[in-house]
Amino acid sequence: MNLQRFETMDPHLLVGLVNTELRNNSESLDDLCKTHGLDEEKLIARLATADYHFQAESGQFR
């Protein structure tokens, strides 16, 4: 999955892609960001624009 253009993706589509990747292929948000070369703070901020916030207990954005 190519998440390199996350800053221009629709955040409602992006949250589904990120949560799928977190569930299926990553051990953590940090792992996902390192694997895909993403800036974690920017990813969190992008998803926050649509009121999605990372929930550590579930390991997903909601």
Phi, psi and omega per residue, in radians:
M1 nan 2.329 -3.130
N2 -1.745 1.889 3.125
L3 -1.822 0.187 -3.062
Q4 -1.047 -0.479 -3.098
R5 -1.770 0.510 -3.060
F6 -1.024 -0.497 -3.078
E7 -1.189 -0.356 3.140
T8 -1.922 -0.034 3.133
M9 -1.322 2.645 2.986
D10 -1.076 2.204 -3.066
P11 -1.110 -0.433 3.123
H12 -1.285 -0.542 3.018
L13 -1.341 -0.751 -3.107
L14 -1.022 -0.735 -3.109
V15 -1.072 -0.657 3.108
G16 -1.159 -0.739 3.127
L17 -1.131 -0.787 -3.122
V18 -1.143 -0.789 -3.131
N19 -1.133 -0.640 3.074
T20 -1.104 -0.779 3.136
E21 -1.128 -0.728 3.103
L22 -1.074 -0.754 -3.094
R23 -1.216 -0.731 -2.972
N24 -1.679 -0.523 -2.939
N25 -2.315 -0.014 -3.053
S26 -2.258 2.593 3.110
E27 -1.516 -0.374 -3.094
S28 -2.862 3.014 3.059
L29 -1.121 -0.709 3.101
D30 -1.039 -0.772 3.117
D31 -1.069 -0.786 3.125
L32 -1.032 -0.810 -3.102
C33 -1.148 -0.719 3.108
K34 -1.152 -0.731 -3.130
T35 -1.078 -0.685 -3.063
H36 -1.753 0.044 3.127
G37 1.134 0.721 -3.094
L38 -1.815 2.630 3.018
D39 -1.450 1.961 -3.046
E40 -1.043 -0.747 -3.130
E41 -1.112 -0.689 3.124
K42 -1.204 -0.666 3.094
L43 -1.105 -0.807 3.120
I44 -1.057 -0.767 -3.141
A45 -1.128 -0.703 3.139
R46 -1.090 -0.793 -3.138
L47 -1.229 -0.511 3.104
A48 -1.161 -0.425 3.106
T49 -1.088 -0.390 3.093
A50 -1.915 0.319 3.098
D51 1.146 0.567 2.997
Y52 -1.764 2.276 -3.109
H53 -2.278 2.504 -3.103
F54 -1.241 2.249 3.104
Q55 -1.882 1.808 -3.057
A56 -1.029 -0.650 -3.081
E57 -1.133 -0.569 3.113
S58 -1.737 -0.259 -3.131
G59 1.247 0.482 -3.135
Q60 -2.484 2.883 3.027
F61 -1.554 2.407 3.099
R62 -2.472 nan nan
